[in-house]
Amino acid sequence: MATAELDRAALDELTGSFRGELIRPGAGGYEEHRKVWNGSIDRHPALIARCSGTEDVIAAIRCARQTGLPLAVRGGGHSFPGLSVCDGGVVLDMGALTGVSVDPDKRTATAQAGVLLGQLDAATQAHGLAAPAGIVTHTGLAGLTLGGGIGWLHRKFGLTIDQLLSVEMVTAGGEVVRASEDENADLFWGLRGGGGNFGVVTEFEFRLNPLGPQVLAGPIFWPMEDSPRLLRFYRDWIAEAPDDLMTIVMHRKAPALDYIPAELHGKLVVGVVCCYAGPVDEGERVVRPLREFGSPVLDLCAPKPYLEHQGMFDASYPHGRWYYMRACDIAELTDEVIDITVEHSMQIRSPLTAFPIWQLGGAVARVADEDTAFTSRGAAYTFNLTSMTEGPEGFDEERQWTRDFWSALAPHHMGVYVNFLMEEGEERVREAYGPAKYDRLKALKRAYDPENLFRLNQNIPPD
Ligand SMILES: Cc1cc2nc3c(=O)[nH]c(=O)nc-3n(C[C@H](O)[C@H](O)[C@H](O)COP(=O)(O)OP(=O)(O)OC[C@H]3O[C@@H](n4cnc5c(N)ncnc54)[C@H](O)[C@@H]3O)c2cc1C
């Protein structure tokens, strides 16, 4: 077990001031809190500092600096490559900070950095409001927001960062700063897509928008053999779709879930999952041509509470399974892209592997690219080639499937969403931002974290 000895004096100093929980190897809770969502990641930090507030964050940062140990920062623990946990270092864990407060009159919400998406949605939907965020309720708000944030509402309300009003952050030097359009505007620009490179965010403030509570939402499935024709129909159909409609295409083996008839379990299917964020009757009109395409084997697109739809994928992406993912943005669903997609989808072996093709555009594309560090605004789709197994058995083969599929799409890659990167090296991080933004982010890094204390992330080194 890699448990580097923690400097005694630094630990004593931290213990003296820390009000949250400090967990060392062997202590109760260590096994629980060192685990992250991706079960293929198995790391043993020297210390897990579960912060109870901003003062604890400052103390944990000081301790990491004094000891020189690597510092991982954890929100919801959903980093695909497991960047929020490290061997032999300090994990600064924000998971206990789950406060959300909503001001329904001003239509704003503040959320602490350990909030999970389901907690934010529940608090805002209680007032018929919503902030756009992701599609799995147990994902952390912090990591998702700092990378950009795509989900069911991005075509209507933009990315999560497009509704972000301000953040509070602790710098590498232990200083508490705020960032918004009016305060430290350059930092605010960088935090909207630049990830955890600049400091530890303690609180986010969002603008909210009225939503639902009923939406027309859910998947419609066809046999996977229909995919070549379906995808060609789909690309033409969504070309005219209003921004209220957001869709995700899924290729997979039908999961053995309650709402899927037993005779479909394990069969290769293609599904288009819809979420219409406007009036339900209008949504029915918009979705009708899709329902009427070919002969769906299952149609679960129906009026339902937005909160119920938000939980739809939770069971398909649980904690602890082994996951591998490669991603790319794509400009167009050309015939060639469709053919590659179908060819590789037909080869899915694992009953758990399920990869989303996200529709982008709408409000995401209406924000100028230079306004935020996030850089996938011009893409029409983002492909999230996720493979999944229960554990190590079959994992290598499934991972190879992801890699081969991703390589086959290489001629069509047009960048990548930073939150969908594995540990792929500096060139890929640069690719996620493009050279001009990458240089601007580097300059910001030099200003806020010149020693690269925050390097366990999609790192933008200062020099
Ligand atoms: C099941 C699942 C579903 C997903 N769905 C979506 C989706 O719908 N839309 C989408 O856009 N993305 C989605 N993602 C990707 C997701 O945005 C990233 O994995 C994101 O990093 C998760 O945030 P987290 O706080 O849970 O991650 P963590 O693993 O806790 O953190 C990831 C990184 O974020 C940084 N970070 C975390 N907290 C802080 C903080 N307080 N201050 C500074 N830096 C911090 C750190 O650099 C850390 O390494 C999904 C991921 C998973 C696993």
The ligand as an SDF file (V2000), in Angstrom:
LIG
                    3D

 53 58  0  0  0  0  0  0  0  0999 V2000
  -21.8140    8.7290  -14.4010 C   0  0  0  0  0  0  0  0  0  0  0  0
  -21.3020   10.0130  -14.9890 C   0  0  0  0  0  0  0  0  0  0  0  0
  -22.1700   10.8450  -15.6420 C   0  0  0  0  0  0  0  0  0  0  0  0
  -21.6980   12.0330  -16.1920 C   0  0  0  0  0  0  0  0  0  0  0  0
  -22.5800   12.8360  -16.8310 N   0  0  0  0  0  0  0  0  0  0  0  0
  -22.1680   14.0200  -17.3040 C   0  0  0  0  0  0  0  0  0  0  0  0
  -23.0940   14.9150  -17.8840 C   0  0  0  0  0  0  0  0  0  0  0  0
  -24.2690   14.6400  -17.9870 O   0  0  0  0  0  0  0  0  0  0  0  0
  -22.6260   16.1080  -18.3320 N   0  0  0  0  0  0  0  0  0  0  0  0
  -21.3080   16.4680  -18.2190 C   0  0  0  0  0  0  0  0  0  0  0  0
  -20.9690   17.5730  -18.6200 O   0  0  0  0  0  0  0  0  0  0  0  0
  -20.4080   15.6220  -17.6760 N   0  0  0  0  0  0  0  0  0  0  0  0
  -20.8120   14.4170  -17.2180 C   0  0  0  0  0  0  0  0  0  0  0  0
  -19.9050   13.5720  -16.6530 N   0  0  0  0  0  0  0  0  0  0  0  0
  -18.4890   13.9680  -16.5900 C   0  0  0  0  0  0  0  0  0  0  0  0
  -18.2960   14.8130  -15.3670 C   0  0  0  0  0  0  0  0  0  0  0  0
  -18.5850   16.1590  -15.6910 O   0  0  0  0  0  0  0  0  0  0  0  0
  -16.8530   14.7380  -14.8400 C   0  0  0  0  0  0  0  0  0  0  0  0
  -16.5520   13.4050  -14.5670 O   0  0  0  0  0  0  0  0  0  0  0  0
  -16.6670   15.6030  -13.6080 C   0  0  0  0  0  0  0  0  0  0  0  0
  -15.3010   15.6850  -13.3200 O   0  0  0  0  0  0  0  0  0  0  0  0
  -17.3960   15.0580  -12.4180 C   0  0  0  0  0  0  0  0  0  0  0  0
  -17.3120   15.9330  -11.3380 O   0  0  0  0  0  0  0  0  0  0  0  0
  -17.1020   15.3820   -9.8540 P   0  0  0  0  0  0  0  0  0  0  0  0
  -17.0860   16.5400   -8.9460 O   0  0  0  0  0  0  0  0  0  0  0  0
  -18.0580   14.2770   -9.5930 O   0  0  0  0  0  0  0  0  0  0  0  0
  -15.6630   14.7530  -10.0520 O   0  0  0  0  0  0  0  0  0  0  0  0
  -14.4070   14.5560   -9.1000 P   0  0  0  0  0  0  0  0  0  0  0  0
  -13.8090   13.2780   -9.5280 O   0  0  0  0  0  0  0  0  0  0  0  0
  -14.7270   14.7350   -7.6780 O   0  0  0  0  0  0  0  0  0  0  0  0
  -13.4970   15.7470   -9.5700 O   0  0  0  0  0  0  0  0  0  0  0  0
  -12.9820   15.7930  -10.8680 C   0  0  0  0  0  0  0  0  0  0  0  0
  -11.9990   16.9240  -10.9600 C   0  0  0  0  0  0  0  0  0  0  0  0
  -12.6890   18.1540  -10.8060 O   0  0  0  0  0  0  0  0  0  0  0  0
  -11.9180   19.0520  -10.0510 C   0  0  0  0  0  0  0  0  0  0  0  0
  -12.6870   19.4490   -8.8780 N   0  0  0  0  0  0  0  0  0  0  0  0
  -13.6380   18.7640   -8.2180 C   0  0  0  0  0  0  0  0  0  0  0  0
  -14.1230   19.5000   -7.2230 N   0  0  0  0  0  0  0  0  0  0  0  0
  -13.4690   20.6780   -7.2380 C   0  0  0  0  0  0  0  0  0  0  0  0
  -13.5210   21.8610   -6.4680 C   0  0  0  0  0  0  0  0  0  0  0  0
  -14.3470   22.0050   -5.4630 N   0  0  0  0  0  0  0  0  0  0  0  0
  -12.6880   22.8770   -6.7970 N   0  0  0  0  0  0  0  0  0  0  0  0
  -11.8180   22.7680   -7.8180 C   0  0  0  0  0  0  0  0  0  0  0  0
  -11.7240   21.6620   -8.5650 N   0  0  0  0  0  0  0  0  0  0  0  0
  -12.5470   20.6330   -8.2950 C   0  0  0  0  0  0  0  0  0  0  0  0
  -10.6280   18.3720   -9.7010 C   0  0  0  0  0  0  0  0  0  0  0  0
   -9.6490   18.7300  -10.6490 O   0  0  0  0  0  0  0  0  0  0  0  0
  -10.9510   16.9060   -9.8720 C   0  0  0  0  0  0  0  0  0  0  0  0
   -9.8430   16.1410  -10.2810 O   0  0  0  0  0  0  0  0  0  0  0  0
  -20.3370   12.3820  -16.0920 C   0  0  0  0  0  0  0  0  0  0  0  0
  -19.4600   11.5260  -15.4270 C   0  0  0  0  0  0  0  0  0  0  0  0
  -19.9350   10.3500  -14.8990 C   0  0  0  0  0  0  0  0  0  0  0  0
  -18.9810    9.4390  -14.2390 C   0  0  0  0  0  0  0  0  0  0  0  0
  1  2  1  0
  2  3  1  0
  2 52  2  0
  3  4  2  0
  4  5  1  0
  4 50  1  0
  5  6  2  0
  6  7  1  0
  6 13  1  0
  7  8  2  0
  7  9  1  0
  9 10  1  0
 10 11  2  0
 10 12  1  0
 12 13  2  0
 13 14  1  0
 14 15  1  0
 14 50  1  0
 15 16  1  0
 16 17  1  0
 16 18  1  0
 18 19  1  0
 18 20  1  0
 20 21  1  0
 20 22  1  0
 22 23  1  0
 23 24  1  0
 24 25  2  0
 24 26  1  0
 24 27  1  0
 27 28  1  0
 28 29  2  0
 28 30  1  0
 28 31  1  0
 31 32  1  0
 32 33  1  0
 33 34  1  0
 33 48  1  0
 34 35  1  0
 35 36  1  0
 35 46  1  0
 36 37  1  0
 36 45  1  0
 37 38  2  0
 38 39  1  0
 39 40  1  0
 39 45  2  0
 40 41  1  0
 40 42  2  0
 42 43  1  0
 43 44  2  0
 44 45  1  0
 46 47  1  0
 46 48  1  0
 48 49  1  0
 50 51  2  0
 51 52  1  0
 52 53  1  0
M  END
$$$$
